[in-house]
Amino acid sequence: MNRISSNGGTPLVVAENEKVIGVIELQDIIKPGIQERFERLRKMGIKTVMVTGDNPLTAKFIAEKAGVDDFIAEAKTRR
């Protein structure tokens, strides 16, 4: 699970009768050209911050790959 998270994936544990039978890796897709868009914002003096519910390992990988300046992981919504 740590390997999947470190590579930007979200691990989904599959179980049957409370016994783990496998792990599925879900991957977010980084849109082409997003790094260049963030770079343009940076040149205008705008700092980019990604806010996500993902765990810190996954969030760090995606933030670096997307080219954002900073990230906040494990964000929760209020109801």
mmCIF file of the N, C-alpha and C atoms, coordinates in Angstrom:
data_MODEL
# 
_entry.id   MODEL 
# 
loop_
_atom_site.group_PDB 
_atom_site.id 
_atom_site.type_symbol 
_atom_site.label_atom_id 
_atom_site.label_alt_id 
_atom_site.label_comp_id 
_atom_site.label_asym_id 
_atom_site.label_entity_id 
_atom_site.label_seq_id 
_atom_site.pdbx_PDB_ins_code 
_atom_site.Cartn_x 
_atom_site.Cartn_y 
_atom_site.Cartn_z 
_atom_site.occupancy 
_atom_site.B_iso_or_equiv 
_atom_site.pdbx_formal_charge 
_atom_site.auth_seq_id 
_atom_site.auth_comp_id 
_atom_site.auth_asym_id 
_atom_site.auth_atom_id 
_atom_site.pdbx_PDB_model_num 
ATOM 1   N N  . MET A 1 1  ? 0.816   -1.189  0.000   1.00 0.00 ? 1  MET A N  1 
ATOM 2   C CA . MET A 1 1  ? 0.000   0.000   0.000   1.00 0.00 ? 1  MET A CA 1 
ATOM 3   C C  . MET A 1 1  ? 0.860   1.253   0.000   1.00 0.00 ? 1  MET A C  1 
ATOM 4   N N  . ASN A 1 2  ? 1.975   1.230   0.748   1.00 0.00 ? 2  ASN A N  1 
ATOM 5   C CA . ASN A 1 2  ? 2.879   2.391   0.739   1.00 0.00 ? 2  ASN A CA 1 
ATOM 6   C C  . ASN A 1 2  ? 3.498   2.586   -0.634  1.00 0.00 ? 2  ASN A C  1 
ATOM 7   N N  . ARG A 1 3  ? 3.843   1.498   -1.317  1.00 0.00 ? 3  ARG A N  1 
ATOM 8   C CA . ARG A 1 3  ? 4.424   1.606   -2.661  1.00 0.00 ? 3  ARG A CA 1 
ATOM 9   C C  . ARG A 1 3  ? 3.431   2.260   -3.614  1.00 0.00 ? 3  ARG A C  1 
ATOM 10  N N  . ILE A 1 4  ? 2.174   1.834   -3.548  1.00 0.00 ? 4  ILE A N  1 
ATOM 11  C CA . ILE A 1 4  ? 1.142   2.409   -4.408  1.00 0.00 ? 4  ILE A CA 1 
ATOM 12  C C  . ILE A 1 4  ? 0.979   3.895   -4.105  1.00 0.00 ? 4  ILE A C  1 
ATOM 13  N N  . SER A 1 5  ? 0.891   4.239   -2.826  1.00 0.00 ? 5  SER A N  1 
ATOM 14  C CA . SER A 1 5  ? 0.731   5.645   -2.443  1.00 0.00 ? 5  SER A CA 1 
ATOM 15  C C  . SER A 1 5  ? 1.927   6.488   -2.854  1.00 0.00 ? 5  SER A C  1 
ATOM 16  N N  . SER A 1 6  ? 3.131   5.945   -2.707  1.00 0.00 ? 6  SER A N  1 
ATOM 17  C CA . SER A 1 6  ? 4.346   6.673   -3.070  1.00 0.00 ? 6  SER A CA 1 
ATOM 18  C C  . SER A 1 6  ? 4.438   6.929   -4.560  1.00 0.00 ? 6  SER A C  1 
ATOM 19  N N  . ASN A 1 7  ? 3.747   6.112   -5.347  1.00 0.00 ? 7  ASN A N  1 
ATOM 20  C CA . ASN A 1 7  ? 3.741   6.276   -6.803  1.00 0.00 ? 7  ASN A CA 1 
ATOM 21  C C  . ASN A 1 7  ? 2.511   7.024   -7.294  1.00 0.00 ? 7  ASN A C  1 
ATOM 22  N N  . GLY A 1 8  ? 1.827   7.700   -6.384  1.00 0.00 ? 8  GLY A N  1 
ATOM 23  C CA . GLY A 1 8  ? 0.705   8.549   -6.768  1.00 0.00 ? 8  GLY A CA 1 
ATOM 24  C C  . GLY A 1 8  ? -0.621  7.835   -6.869  1.00 0.00 ? 8  GLY A C  1 
ATOM 25  N N  . GLY A 1 9  ? -0.678  6.568   -6.488  1.00 0.00 ? 9  GLY A N  1 
ATOM 26  C CA . GLY A 1 9  ? -1.924  5.823   -6.570  1.00 0.00 ? 9  GLY A CA 1 
ATOM 27  C C  . GLY A 1 9  ? -2.666  5.802   -5.251  1.00 0.00 ? 9  GLY A C  1 
ATOM 28  N N  . THR A 1 10 ? -3.905  5.368   -5.342  1.00 0.00 ? 10 THR A N  1 
ATOM 29  C CA . THR A 1 10 ? -4.713  5.163   -4.143  1.00 0.00 ? 10 THR A CA 1 
ATOM 30  C C  . THR A 1 10 ? -4.972  3.665   -4.016  1.00 0.00 ? 10 THR A C  1 
ATOM 31  N N  . PRO A 1 11 ? -4.510  3.048   -2.918  1.00 0.00 ? 11 PRO A N  1 
ATOM 32  C CA . PRO A 1 11 ? -4.733  1.608   -2.758  1.00 0.00 ? 11 PRO A CA 1 
ATOM 33  C C  . PRO A 1 11 ? -6.173  1.321   -2.316  1.00 0.00 ? 11 PRO A C  1 
ATOM 34  N N  . LEU A 1 12 ? -6.795  0.369   -2.965  1.00 0.00 ? 12 LEU A N  1 
ATOM 35  C CA . LEU A 1 12 ? -8.141  -0.069  -2.620  1.00 0.00 ? 12 LEU A CA 1 
ATOM 36  C C  . LEU A 1 12 ? -8.046  -1.533  -2.218  1.00 0.00 ? 12 LEU A C  1 
ATOM 37  N N  . VAL A 1 13 ? -8.289  -1.810  -0.948  1.00 0.00 ? 13 VAL A N  1 
ATOM 38  C CA . VAL A 1 13 ? -8.164  -3.168  -0.434  1.00 0.00 ? 13 VAL A CA 1 
ATOM 39  C C  . VAL A 1 13 ? -9.455  -3.930  -0.731  1.00 0.00 ? 13 VAL A C  1 
ATOM 40  N N  . VAL A 1 14 ? -9.305  -5.138  -1.272  1.00 0.00 ? 14 VAL A N  1 
ATOM 41  C CA . VAL A 1 14 ? -10.440 -5.999  -1.569  1.00 0.00 ? 14 VAL A CA 1 
ATOM 42  C C  . VAL A 1 14 ? -10.441 -7.137  -0.554  1.00 0.00 ? 14 VAL A C  1 
ATOM 43  N N  . ALA A 1 15 ? -11.594 -7.338  0.094   1.00 0.00 ? 15 ALA A N  1 
ATOM 44  C CA . ALA A 1 15 ? -11.684 -8.378  1.112   1.00 0.00 ? 15 ALA A CA 1 
ATOM 45  C C  . ALA A 1 15 ? -12.953 -9.201  0.902   1.00 0.00 ? 15 ALA A C  1 
ATOM 46  N N  . GLU A 1 16 ? -12.887 -10.424 1.371   1.00 0.00 ? 16 GLU A N  1 
ATOM 47  C CA . GLU A 1 16 ? -14.045 -11.315 1.353   1.00 0.00 ? 16 GLU A CA 1 
ATOM 48  C C  . GLU A 1 16 ? -14.111 -11.993 2.720   1.00 0.00 ? 16 GLU A C  1 
ATOM 49  N N  . ASN A 1 17 ? -15.261 -11.861 3.380   1.00 0.00 ? 17 ASN A N  1 
ATOM 50  C CA . ASN A 1 17 ? -15.421 -12.421 4.725   1.00 0.00 ? 17 ASN A CA 1 
ATOM 51  C C  . ASN A 1 17 ? -14.304 -11.959 5.661   1.00 0.00 ? 17 ASN A C  1 
ATOM 52  N N  . GLU A 1 18 ? -14.001 -10.673 5.597   1.00 0.00 ? 18 GLU A N  1 
ATOM 53  C CA . GLU A 1 18 ? -12.987 -10.024 6.440   1.00 0.00 ? 18 GLU A CA 1 
ATOM 54  C C  . GLU A 1 18 ? -11.564 -10.508 6.186   1.00 0.00 ? 18 GLU A C  1 
ATOM 55  N N  . LYS A 1 19 ? -11.331 -11.212 5.081   1.00 0.00 ? 19 LYS A N  1 
ATOM 56  C CA . LYS A 1 19 ? -9.981  -11.653 4.706   1.00 0.00 ? 19 LYS A CA 1 
ATOM 57  C C  . LYS A 1 19 ? -9.547  -10.873 3.463   1.00 0.00 ? 19 LYS A C  1 
ATOM 58  N N  . VAL A 1 20 ? -8.382  -10.230 3.561   1.00 0.00 ? 20 VAL A N  1 
ATOM 59  C CA . VAL A 1 20 ? -7.861  -9.467  2.422   1.00 0.00 ? 20 VAL A CA 1 
ATOM 60  C C  . VAL A 1 20 ? -7.480  -10.442 1.318   1.00 0.00 ? 20 VAL A C  1 
ATOM 61  N N  . ILE A 1 21 ? -8.018  -10.198 0.118   1.00 0.00 ? 21 ILE A N  1 
ATOM 62  C CA . ILE A 1 21 ? -7.693  -11.062 -1.021  1.00 0.00 ? 21 ILE A CA 1 
ATOM 63  C C  . ILE A 1 21 ? -6.926  -10.318 -2.113  1.00 0.00 ? 21 ILE A C  1 
ATOM 64  N N  . GLY A 1 22 ? -6.763  -9.018  -1.939  1.00 0.00 ? 22 GLY A N  1 
ATOM 65  C CA . GLY A 1 22 ? -5.991  -8.277  -2.930  1.00 0.00 ? 22 GLY A CA 1 
ATOM 66  C C  . GLY A 1 22 ? -6.037  -6.783  -2.708  1.00 0.00 ? 22 GLY A C  1 
ATOM 67  N N  . VAL A 1 23 ? -5.242  -6.086  -3.499  1.00 0.00 ? 23 VAL A N  1 
ATOM 68  C CA . VAL A 1 23 ? -5.194  -4.624  -3.471  1.00 0.00 ? 23 VAL A CA 1 
ATOM 69  C C  . VAL A 1 23 ? -5.249  -4.139  -4.916  1.00 0.00 ? 23 VAL A C  1 
ATOM 70  N N  . ILE A 1 24 ? -6.127  -3.190  -5.173  1.00 0.00 ? 24 ILE A N  1 
ATOM 71  C CA . ILE A 1 24 ? -6.255  -2.587  -6.502  1.00 0.00 ? 24 ILE A CA 1 
ATOM 72  C C  . ILE A 1 24 ? -5.660  -1.179  -6.443  1.00 0.00 ? 24 ILE A C  1 
ATOM 73  N N  . GLU A 1 25 ? -4.913  -0.814  -7.469  1.00 0.00 ? 25 GLU A N  1 
ATOM 74  C CA . GLU A 1 25 ? -4.305  0.515   -7.529  1.00 0.00 ? 25 GLU A CA 1 
ATOM 75  C C  . GLU A 1 25 ? -5.149  1.429   -8.406  1.00 0.00 ? 25 GLU A C  1 
ATOM 76  N N  . LEU A 1 26 ? -5.628  2.524   -7.820  1.00 0.00 ? 26 LEU A N  1 
ATOM 77  C CA . LEU A 1 26 ? -6.353  3.547   -8.564  1.00 0.00 ? 26 LEU A CA 1 
ATOM 78  C C  . LEU A 1 26 ? -5.391  4.695   -8.834  1.00 0.00 ? 26 LEU A C  1 
ATOM 79  N N  . GLN A 1 27 ? -5.385  5.211   -10.041 1.00 0.00 ? 27 GLN A N  1 
ATOM 80  C CA . GLN A 1 27 ? -4.470  6.295   -10.405 1.00 0.00 ? 27 GLN A CA 1 
ATOM 81  C C  . GLN A 1 27 ? -5.241  7.528   -10.861 1.00 0.00 ? 27 GLN A C  1 
ATOM 82  N N  . ASP A 1 28 ? -4.819  8.690   -10.381 1.00 0.00 ? 28 ASP A N  1 
ATOM 83  C CA . ASP A 1 28 ? -5.339  9.956   -10.889 1.00 0.00 ? 28 ASP A CA 1 
ATOM 84  C C  . ASP A 1 28 ? -4.606  10.272  -12.185 1.00 0.00 ? 28 ASP A C  1 
ATOM 85  N N  . ILE A 1 29 ? -5.276  10.964  -13.070 1.00 0.00 ? 29 ILE A N  1 
ATOM 86  C CA . ILE A 1 29 ? -4.658  11.346  -14.339 1.00 0.00 ? 29 ILE A CA 1 
ATOM 87  C C  . ILE A 1 29 ? -4.319  12.834  -14.288 1.00 0.00 ? 29 ILE A C  1 
ATOM 88  N N  . ILE A 1 30 ? -3.057  13.138  -14.544 1.00 0.00 ? 30 ILE A N  1 
ATOM 89  C CA . ILE A 1 30 ? -2.600  14.530  -14.610 1.00 0.00 ? 30 ILE A CA 1 
ATOM 90  C C  . ILE A 1 30 ? -2.862  15.022  -16.031 1.00 0.00 ? 30 ILE A C  1 
ATOM 91  N N  . LYS A 1 31 ? -3.617  16.092  -16.151 1.00 0.00 ? 31 LYS A N  1 
ATOM 92  C CA . LYS A 1 31 ? -3.960  16.608  -17.476 1.00 0.00 ? 31 LYS A CA 1 
ATOM 93  C C  . LYS A 1 31 ? -2.719  17.150  -18.183 1.00 0.00 ? 31 LYS A C  1 
ATOM 94  N N  . PRO A 1 32 ? -2.599  16.860  -19.469 1.00 0.00 ? 32 PRO A N  1 
ATOM 95  C CA . PRO A 1 32 ? -1.461  17.389  -20.234 1.00 0.00 ? 32 PRO A CA 1 
ATOM 96  C C  . PRO A 1 32 ? -1.463  18.923  -20.206 1.00 0.00 ? 32 PRO A C  1 
ATOM 97  N N  . GLY A 1 33 ? -0.288  19.499  -20.062 1.00 0.00 ? 33 GLY A N  1 
ATOM 98  C CA . GLY A 1 33 ? -0.132  20.945  -20.092 1.00 0.00 ? 33 GLY A CA 1 
ATOM 99  C C  . GLY A 1 33 ? -0.345  21.643  -18.757 1.00 0.00 ? 33 GLY A C  1 
ATOM 100 N N  . ILE A 1 34 ? -0.696  20.888  -17.716 1.00 0.00 ? 34 ILE A N  1 
ATOM 101 C CA . ILE A 1 34 ? -0.997  21.528  -16.428 1.00 0.00 ? 34 ILE A CA 1 
ATOM 102 C C  . ILE A 1 34 ? 0.252   22.176  -15.812 1.00 0.00 ? 34 ILE A C  1 
ATOM 103 N N  . GLN A 1 35 ? 1.422   21.542  -15.989 1.00 0.00 ? 35 GLN A N  1 
ATOM 104 C CA . GLN A 1 35 ? 2.655   22.125  -15.437 1.00 0.00 ? 35 GLN A CA 1 
ATOM 105 C C  . GLN A 1 35 ? 2.933   23.490  -16.046 1.00 0.00 ? 35 GLN A C  1 
ATOM 106 N N  . GLU A 1 36 ? 2.712   23.613  -17.342 1.00 0.00 ? 36 GLU A N  1 
ATOM 107 C CA . GLU A 1 36 ? 2.947   24.886  -18.021 1.00 0.00 ? 36 GLU A CA 1 
ATOM 108 C C  . GLU A 1 36 ? 1.972   25.954  -17.526 1.00 0.00 ? 36 GLU A C  1 
ATOM 109 N N  . ARG A 1 37 ? 0.724   25.576  -17.278 1.00 0.00 ? 37 ARG A N  1 
ATOM 110 C CA . ARG A 1 37 ? -0.255  26.535  -16.768 1.00 0.00 ? 37 ARG A CA 1 
ATOM 111 C C  . ARG A 1 37 ? 0.133   27.032  -15.380 1.00 0.00 ? 37 ARG A C  1 
ATOM 112 N N  . PHE A 1 38 ? 0.581   26.102  -14.529 1.00 0.00 ? 38 PHE A N  1 
ATOM 113 C CA . PHE A 1 38 ? 1.018   26.511  -13.195 1.00 0.00 ? 38 PHE A CA 1 
ATOM 114 C C  . PHE A 1 38 ? 2.252   27.396  -13.277 1.00 0.00 ? 38 PHE A C  1 
ATOM 115 N N  . GLU A 1 39 ? 3.130   27.131  -14.216 1.00 0.00 ? 39 GLU A N  1 
ATOM 116 C CA . GLU A 1 39 ? 4.329   27.955  -14.392 1.00 0.00 ? 39 GLU A CA 1 
ATOM 117 C C  . GLU A 1 39 ? 3.942   29.381  -14.792 1.00 0.00 ? 39 GLU A C  1 
ATOM 118 N N  . ARG A 1 40 ? 2.941   29.520  -15.664 1.00 0.00 ? 40 ARG A N  1 
ATOM 119 C CA . ARG A 1 40 ? 2.470   30.855  -16.048 1.00 0.00 ? 40 ARG A CA 1 
ATOM 120 C C  . ARG A 1 40 ? 1.913   31.606  -14.842 1.00 0.00 ? 40 ARG A C  1 
ATOM 121 N N  . LEU A 1 41 ? 1.156   30.894  -14.003 1.00 0.00 ? 41 LEU A N  1 
ATOM 122 C CA . LEU A 1 41 ? 0.634   31.526  -12.790 1.00 0.00 ? 41 LEU A CA 1 
ATOM 123 C C  . LEU A 1 41 ? 1.774   31.962  -11.871 1.00 0.00 ? 41 LEU A C  1 
ATOM 124 N N  . ARG A 1 42 ? 2.779   31.103  -11.738 1.00 0.00 ? 42 ARG A N  1 
ATOM 125 C CA . ARG A 1 42 ? 3.934   31.410  -10.892 1.00 0.00 ? 42 ARG A CA 1 
ATOM 126 C C  . ARG A 1 42 ? 4.635   32.678  -11.393 1.00 0.00 ? 42 ARG A C  1 
ATOM 127 N N  . LYS A 1 43 ? 4.763   32.807  -12.710 1.00 0.00 ? 43 LYS A N  1 
ATOM 128 C CA . LYS A 1 43 ? 5.409   33.998  -13.283 1.00 0.00 ? 43 LYS A CA 1 
ATOM 129 C C  . LYS A 1 43 ? 4.605   35.267  -13.008 1.00 0.00 ? 43 LYS A C  1 
ATOM 130 N N  . MET A 1 44 ? 3.288   35.112  -12.779 1.00 0.00 ? 44 MET A N  1 
ATOM 131 C CA . MET A 1 44 ? 2.433   36.250  -12.450 1.00 0.00 ? 44 MET A CA 1 
ATOM 132 C C  . MET A 1 44 ? 2.428   36.512  -10.947 1.00 0.00 ? 44 MET A C  1 
ATOM 133 N N  . GLY A 1 45 ? 3.204   35.709  -10.183 1.00 0.00 ? 45 GLY A N  1 
ATOM 134 C CA . GLY A 1 45 ? 3.281   35.892  -8.743  1.00 0.00 ? 45 GLY A CA 1 
ATOM 135 C C  . GLY A 1 45 ? 2.213   35.143  -7.965  1.00 0.00 ? 45 GLY A C  1 
ATOM 136 N N  . ILE A 1 46 ? 1.539   34.213  -8.623  1.00 0.00 ? 46 ILE A N  1 
ATOM 137 C CA . ILE A 1 46 ? 0.479   33.442  -7.968  1.00 0.00 ? 46 ILE A CA 1 
ATOM 138 C C  . ILE A 1 46 ? 1.028   32.093  -7.538  1.00 0.00 ? 46 ILE A C  1 
ATOM 139 N N  . LYS A 1 47 ? 0.889   31.795  -6.260  1.00 0.00 ? 47 LYS A N  1 
ATOM 140 C CA . LYS A 1 47 ? 1.329   30.516  -5.714  1.00 0.00 ? 47 LYS A CA 1 
ATOM 141 C C  . LYS A 1 47 ? 0.184   29.513  -5.839  1.00 0.00 ? 47 LYS A C  1 
ATOM 142 N N  . THR A 1 48 ? 0.480   28.291  -6.278  1.00 0.00 ? 48 THR A N  1 
ATOM 143 C CA . THR A 1 48 ? -0.553  27.267  -6.415  1.00 0.00 ? 48 THR A CA 1 
ATOM 144 C C  . THR A 1 48 ? -0.464  26.273  -5.262  1.00 0.00 ? 48 THR A C  1 
ATOM 145 N N  . VAL A 1 49 ? -1.629  25.908  -4.728  1.00 0.00 ? 49 VAL A N  1 
ATOM 146 C CA . VAL A 1 49 ? -1.721  24.949  -3.632  1.00 0.00 ? 49 VAL A CA 1 
ATOM 147 C C  . VAL A 1 49 ? -2.808  23.933  -3.985  1.00 0.00 ? 49 VAL A C  1 
ATOM 148 N N  . MET A 1 50 ? -2.459  22.666  -3.933  1.00 0.00 ? 50 MET A N  1 
ATOM 149 C CA . MET A 1 50 ? -3.408  21.585  -4.190  1.00 0.00 ? 50 MET A CA 1 
ATOM 150 C C  . MET A 1 50 ? -3.985  21.128  -2.852  1.00 0.00 ? 50 MET A C  1 
ATOM 151 N N  . VAL A 1 51 ? -5.311  21.061  -2.754  1.00 0.00 ? 51 VAL A N  1 
ATOM 152 C CA . VAL A 1 51 ? -5.983  20.573  -1.554  1.00 0.00 ? 51 VAL A CA 1 
ATOM 153 C C  . VAL A 1 51 ? -6.684  19.273  -1.942  1.00 0.00 ? 51 VAL A C  1 
ATOM 154 N N  . THR A 1 52 ? -6.369  18.198  -1.216  1.00 0.00 ? 52 THR A N  1 
ATOM 155 C CA . THR A 1 52 ? -6.889  16.888  -1.577  1.00 0.00 ? 52 THR A CA 1 
ATOM 156 C C  . THR A 1 52 ? -7.204  16.057  -0.341  1.00 0.00 ? 52 THR A C  1 
ATOM 157 N N  . GLY A 1 53 ? -8.082  15.123  -0.502  1.00 0.00 ? 53 GLY A N  1 
ATOM 158 C CA . GLY A 1 53 ? -8.389  14.178  0.560   1.00 0.00 ? 53 GLY A CA 1 
ATOM 159 C C  . GLY A 1 53 ? -7.437  13.005  0.573   1.00 0.00 ? 53 GLY A C  1 
ATOM 160 N N  . ASP A 1 54 ? -6.545  12.939  -0.426  1.00 0.00 ? 54 ASP A N  1 
ATOM 161 C CA . ASP A 1 54 ? -5.576  11.845  -0.506  1.00 0.00 ? 54 ASP A CA 1 
ATOM 162 C C  . ASP A 1 54 ? -4.623  11.861  0.683   1.00 0.00 ? 54 ASP A C  1 
ATOM 163 N N  . ASN A 1 55 ? -3.980  10.713  0.907   1.00 0.00 ? 55 ASN A N  1 
ATOM 164 C CA . ASN A 1 55 ? -2.977  10.628  1.968   1.00 0.00 ? 55 ASN A CA 1 
ATOM 165 C C  . ASN A 1 55 ? -1.736  11.428  1.559   1.00 0.00 ? 55 ASN A C  1 
ATOM 166 N N  . PRO A 1 56 ? -0.883  11.777  2.522   1.00 0.00 ? 56 PRO A N  1 
ATOM 167 C CA . PRO A 1 56 ? 0.275   12.624  2.219   1.00 0.00 ? 56 PRO A CA 1 
ATOM 168 C C  . PRO A 1 56 ? 1.229   12.057  1.160   1.00 0.00 ? 56 PRO A C  1 
ATOM 169 N N  . LEU A 1 57 ? 1.440   10.741  1.123   1.00 0.00 ? 57 LEU A N  1 
ATOM 170 C CA . LEU A 1 57 ? 2.346   10.164  0.119   1.00 0.00 ? 57 LEU A CA 1 
ATOM 171 C C  . LEU A 1 57 ? 1.801   10.368  -1.292  1.00 0.00 ? 57 LEU A C  1 
ATOM 172 N N  . THR A 1 58 ? 0.525   10.063  -1.475  1.00 0.00 ? 58 THR A N  1 
ATOM 173 C CA . THR A 1 58 ? -0.105  10.229  -2.786  1.00 0.00 ? 58 THR A CA 1 
ATOM 174 C C  . THR A 1 58 ? -0.149  11.704  -3.164  1.00 0.00 ? 58 THR A C  1 
ATOM 175 N N  . ALA A 1 59 ? -0.528  12.546  -2.223  1.00 0.00 ? 59 ALA A N  1 
ATOM 176 C CA . ALA A 1 59 ? -0.626  13.980  -2.488  1.00 0.00 ? 59 ALA A CA 1 
ATOM 177 C C  . ALA A 1 59 ? 0.726   14.562  -2.908  1.00 0.00 ? 59 ALA A C  1 
ATOM 178 N N  . LYS A 1 60 ? 1.787   14.163  -2.229  1.00 0.00 ? 60 LYS A N  1 
ATOM 179 C CA . LYS A 1 60 ? 3.137   14.654  -2.556  1.00 0.00 ? 60 LYS A CA 1 
ATOM 180 C C  . LYS A 1 60 ? 3.519   14.274  -3.980  1.00 0.00 ? 60 LYS A C  1 
ATOM 181 N N  . PHE A 1 61 ? 3.275   13.036  -4.357  1.00 0.00 ? 61 PHE A N  1 
ATOM 182 C CA . PHE A 1 61 ? 3.615   12.571  -5.703  1.00 0.00 ? 61 PHE A CA 1 
ATOM 183 C C  . PHE A 1 61 ? 2.849   13.369  -6.758  1.00 0.00 ? 61 PHE A C  1 
ATOM 184 N N  . ILE A 1 62 ? 1.542   13.503  -6.568  1.00 0.00 ? 62 ILE A N  1 
ATOM 185 C CA . ILE A 1 62 ? 0.719   14.198  -7.554  1.00 0.00 ? 62 ILE A CA 1 
ATOM 186 C C  . ILE A 1 62 ? 1.088   15.676  -7.627  1.00 0.00 ? 62 ILE A C  1 
ATOM 187 N N  . ALA A 1 63 ? 1.336   16.305  -6.478  1.00 0.00 ? 63 ALA A N  1 
ATOM 188 C CA . ALA A 1 63 ? 1.713   17.719  -6.457  1.00 0.00 ? 63 ALA A CA 1 
ATOM 189 C C  . ALA A 1 63 ? 3.012   17.948  -7.223  1.00 0.00 ? 63 ALA A C  1 
ATOM 190 N N  . GLU A 1 64 ? 3.978   17.066  -7.010  1.00 0.00 ? 64 GLU A N  1 
ATOM 191 C CA . GLU A 1 64 ? 5.254   17.200  -7.720  1.00 0.00 ? 64 GLU A CA 1 
ATOM 192 C C  . GLU A 1 64 ? 5.069   16.979  -9.218  1.00 0.00 ? 64 GLU A C  1 
ATOM 193 N N  . LYS A 1 65 ? 4.287   15.979  -9.577  1.00 0.00 ? 65 LYS A N  1 
ATOM 194 C CA . LYS A 1 65 ? 4.079   15.672  -10.988 1.00 0.00 ? 65 LYS A CA 1 
ATOM 195 C C  . LYS A 1 65 ? 3.302   16.786  -11.700 1.00 0.00 ? 65 LYS A C  1 
ATOM 196 N N  . ALA A 1 66 ? 2.331   17.371  -10.990 1.00 0.00 ? 66 ALA A N  1 
ATOM 197 C CA . ALA A 1 66 ? 1.529   18.441  -11.584 1.00 0.00 ? 66 ALA A CA 1 
ATOM 198 C C  . ALA A 1 66 ? 2.255   19.773  -11.581 1.00 0.00 ? 66 ALA A C  1 
ATOM 199 N N  . GLY A 1 67 ? 3.247   19.922  -10.687 1.00 0.00 ? 67 GLY A N  1 
ATOM 200 C CA . GLY A 1 67 ? 4.012   21.162  -10.643 1.00 0.00 ? 67 GLY A CA 1 
ATOM 201 C C  . GLY A 1 67 ? 3.416   22.241  -9.761  1.00 0.00 ? 67 GLY A C  1 
ATOM 202 N N  . VAL A 1 68 ? 2.585   21.857  -8.784  1.00 0.00 ? 68 VAL A N  1 
ATOM 203 C CA . VAL A 1 68 ? 2.051   22.870  -7.868  1.00 0.00 ? 68 VAL A CA 1 
ATOM 204 C C  . VAL A 1 68 ? 3.111   23.230  -6.830  1.00 0.00 ? 68 VAL A C  1 
ATOM 205 N N  . ASP A 1 69 ? 2.950   24.394  -6.226  1.00 0.00 ? 69 ASP A N  1 
ATOM 206 C CA . ASP A 1 69 ? 3.947   24.879  -5.267  1.00 0.00 ? 69 ASP A CA 1 
ATOM 207 C C  . ASP A 1 69 ? 3.849   24.184  -3.910  1.00 0.00 ? 69 ASP A C  1 
ATOM 208 N N  . ASP A 1 70 ? 2.645   23.840  -3.500  1.00 0.00 ? 70 ASP A N  1 
ATOM 209 C CA . ASP A 1 70 ? 2.456   23.235  -2.180  1.00 0.00 ? 70 ASP A CA 1 
ATOM 210 C C  . ASP A 1 70 ? 1.185   22.403  -2.212  1.00 0.00 ? 70 ASP A C  1 
ATOM 211 N N  . PHE A 1 71 ? 0.981   21.600  -1.173  1.00 0.00 ? 71 PHE A N  1 
ATOM 212 C CA . PHE A 1 71 ? -0.234  20.787  -1.105  1.00 0.00 ? 71 PHE A CA 1 
ATOM 213 C C  . PHE A 1 71 ? -0.687  20.612  0.330   1.00 0.00 ? 71 PHE A C  1 
ATOM 214 N N  . ILE A 1 72 ? -1.974  20.356  0.472   1.00 0.00 ? 72 ILE A N  1 
ATOM 215 C CA . ILE A 1 72 ? -2.580  20.018  1.765   1.00 0.00 ? 72 ILE A CA 1 
ATOM 216 C C  . ILE A 1 72 ? -3.246  18.662  1.560   1.00 0.00 ? 72 ILE A C  1 
ATOM 217 N N  . ALA A 1 73 ? -2.836  17.670  2.347   1.00 0.00 ? 73 ALA A N  1 
ATOM 218 C CA . ALA A 1 73 ? -3.372  16.319  2.209   1.00 0.00 ? 73 ALA A CA 1 
ATOM 219 C C  . ALA A 1 73 ? -4.396  16.041  3.305   1.00 0.00 ? 73 ALA A C  1 
ATOM 220 N N  . GLU A 1 74 ? -5.160  14.985  3.100   1.00 0.00 ? 74 GLU A N  1 
ATOM 221 C CA . GLU A 1 74 ? -6.163  14.512  4.053   1.00 0.00 ? 74 GLU A CA 1 
ATOM 222 C C  . GLU A 1 74 ? -7.172  15.593  4.436   1.00 0.00 ? 74 GLU A C  1 
ATOM 223 N N  . ALA A 1 75 ? -7.517  16.440  3.457   1.00 0.00 ? 75 ALA A N  1 
ATOM 224 C CA . ALA A 1 75 ? -8.518  17.484  3.700   1.00 0.00 ? 75 ALA A CA 1 
ATOM 225 C C  . ALA A 1 75 ? -9.894  16.843  3.856   1.00 0.00 ? 75 ALA A C  1 
ATOM 226 N N  . LYS A 1 76 ? -10.648 17.336  4.769   1.00 0.00 ? 76 LYS A N  1 
ATOM 227 C CA . LYS A 1 76 ? -11.994 16.813  5.032   1.00 0.00 ? 76 LYS A CA 1 
ATOM 228 C C  . LYS A 1 76 ? -13.019 17.897  4.728   1.00 0.00 ? 76 LYS A C  1 
ATOM 229 N N  . THR A 1 77 ? -14.212 17.495  4.321   1.00 0.00 ? 77 THR A N  1 
ATOM 230 C CA . THR A 1 77 ? -15.279 18.447  4.079   1.00 0.00 ? 77 THR A CA 1 
ATOM 231 C C  . THR A 1 77 ? -16.126 18.583  5.343   1.00 0.00 ? 77 THR A C  1 
ATOM 232 N N  . ARG A 1 78 ? -16.730 19.735  5.486   1.00 0.00 ? 78 ARG A N  1 
ATOM 233 C CA . ARG A 1 78 ? -17.641 19.958  6.618   1.00 0.00 ? 78 ARG A CA 1 
ATOM 234 C C  . ARG A 1 78 ? -19.062 19.818  6.110   1.00 0.00 ? 78 ARG A C  1 
ATOM 235 N N  . ARG A 1 79 ? -19.897 19.285  6.952   1.00 0.00 ? 79 ARG A N  1 
ATOM 236 C CA . ARG A 1 79 ? -21.307 19.145  6.579   1.00 0.00 ? 79 ARG A CA 1 
ATOM 237 C C  . ARG A 1 79 ? -22.159 19.954  7.484   1.00 0.00 ? 79 ARG A C  1 
# 
